[in-house]
Amino acid sequence: MRRHLLQRLAAGSARVVDLAAEYPISRPAVSKHLRILSEASLVTATNQGRERHYEIAYDGLESVRDYLATLRGRPPVPERALDALELEVRRTTRERDASTGRTETPDEDRSKEHSARTLPTRPVAAAITAAKPTASGNAPSTHR
């Protein structure tokens, strides 16, 4: 709702009554959203006679834009998590090879290292799936 109010106010200032007529919520609800936007310095109110006209506070939007720009520079997954994933893939591969009695040549080891960086192996995919909660809030079982 607040995004819709900001979009509407980008077109020009408006009174609460005008905004309430445009949306399927009550005037008090619109006033509450405008108060919250005002407290966040995204909207300003000016008195014009007995009426209050609300408009976008572009200075407040600039601070939001600056904050969002700092988030863009960060990777979505921390580097240390990717390092831990790579380590787990290598450990799982070694354990699987040891249990089957297979030994690898250095060329095969390099090939596996490359594939581990591009596509997760089945145990890693299962670990990722197990970490996601289900609709009931519990992690799904990985036993088959």
C-alpha positions in Angstrom: 0.0 0.0 0.0 2.8 2.4 0.9 4.5 1.9 -2.5 1.2 2.7 -4.2 0.9 5.9 -2.1 4.4 6.9 -3.1 3.7 6.2 -6.7 0.5 8.3 -6.5 2.3 11.1 -4.8 5.0 11.1 -7.4 2.3 12.4 -9.8 1.6 15.4 -7.4 0.4 16.3 -3.9 -2.8 15.0 -2.6 -5.1 15.2 0.4 -5.9 12.1 2.5 -9.5 12.2 1.3 -8.4 12.1 -2.3 -6.0 9.2 -1.6 -8.6 7.3 0.3 -11.1 7.7 -2.6 -8.5 6.0 -4.9 -7.8 3.0 -2.8 -10.1 0.4 -1.1 -9.0 1.3 2.4 -10.4 3.8 4.9 -9.2 7.4 5.5 -7.7 6.4 8.9 -5.7 3.6 7.3 -4.4 6.0 4.6 -3.5 8.5 7.3 -1.6 5.8 9.2 0.4 4.8 6.1 1.1 8.5 5.4 2.3 9.0 9.0 4.7 6.1 8.7 6.0 7.4 5.4 6.4 10.8 7.0 8.3 9.4 9.9 10.6 7.7 7.4 11.1 11.1 5.7 9.7 9.9 2.5 6.6 12.1 2.5 6.0 15.7 3.8 2.7 17.3 4.7 2.0 21.0 4.2 -1.0 22.8 5.6 -3.1 24.7 3.1 -5.9 26.4 5.0 -7.8 23.6 6.8 -6.3 20.9 4.6 -3.1 19.0 4.7 -1.5 18.2 1.4 1.0 15.3 1.2 3.8 15.1 -1.3 7.0 13.0 -1.8 10.1 14.1 0.0 12.7 13.5 -2.6 15.5 14.0 -0.1 14.3 11.0 1.8 14.2 8.9 -1.3 17.8 9.9 -2.0 18.9 8.4 1.3 17.0 5.1 0.5 18.7 5.1 -2.9 22.1 5.5 -1.3 21.4 2.7 1.1 20.2 0.3 -1.6 23.4 1.1 -3.6 25.5 -0.2 -0.7 23.6 -3.4 -0.8 24.2 -4.0 -4.5 28.0 -4.2 -4.0 27.6 -7.2 -1.7 27.4 -10.7 -3.1 24.1 -12.4 -2.3 26.0 -15.2 -0.6 29.0 -14.5 1.6 32.3 -15.7 0.1 33.0 -17.9 3.2 29.8 -19.8 2.6 31.0 -20.6 -1.0 34.3 -21.7 0.4 32.6 -24.0 2.9 30.4 -25.4 0.1 33.5 -26.2 -2.0 35.2 -27.9 1.0 32.1 -30.0 1.6 31.9 -31.0 -2.1 35.5 -32.1 -2.0 35.1 -34.0 1.3 32.0 -35.8 0.1 33.6 -36.7 -3.2 36.6 -38.1 -1.4 34.4 -40.1 1.0 32.4 -41.5 -1.9 35.5 -42.5 -3.8 37.0 -44.1 -0.7 33.9 -46.2 -0.1 33.9 -47.5 -3.6 37.7 -48.1 -3.6 38.2 -45.9 -6.6 41.5 -44.0 -7.0 41.9 -41.0 -9.2 44.6 -39.7 -11.4 45.6 -36.0 -11.0 43.7 -35.2 -14.3 40.5 -36.7 -13.0 40.9 -34.7 -9.7 41.2 -31.4 -11.6 38.2 -32.3 -13.7 36.1 -33.0 -10.5 37.4 -29.8 -9.0 36.1 -27.8 -12.0 32.7 -29.6 -12.0 32.4 -29.0 -8.3 32.7 -25.2 -8.9 30.1 -25.2 -11.7 27.5 -27.8 -10.7 26.7 -29.0 -7.2 26.9 -32.8 -6.7 24.0 -34.8 -5.5 25.0 -34.7 -1.8 25.4 -30.9 -2.0 22.0 -30.5 -3.7 20.4 -32.8 -1.1 22.0 -30.7 1.7 20.7 -27.5 0.1 17.2 -29.0 -0.2 17.4 -30.3 3.4 18.2 -26.8 4.7 15.0 -25.3 3.2 12.0 -25.5 5.6 8.8 -27.0 4.3 5.4 -25.5 4.7 5.1 -27.1 8.1 8.3 -25.3 9.2 10.4 -28.5 9.5 13.3 -29.4 7.3 12.5 -32.3 4.9 14.1 -35.6 5.6 17.0 -36.5 3.4 16.6 -40.3 3.9 15.4 -42.2 0.9 
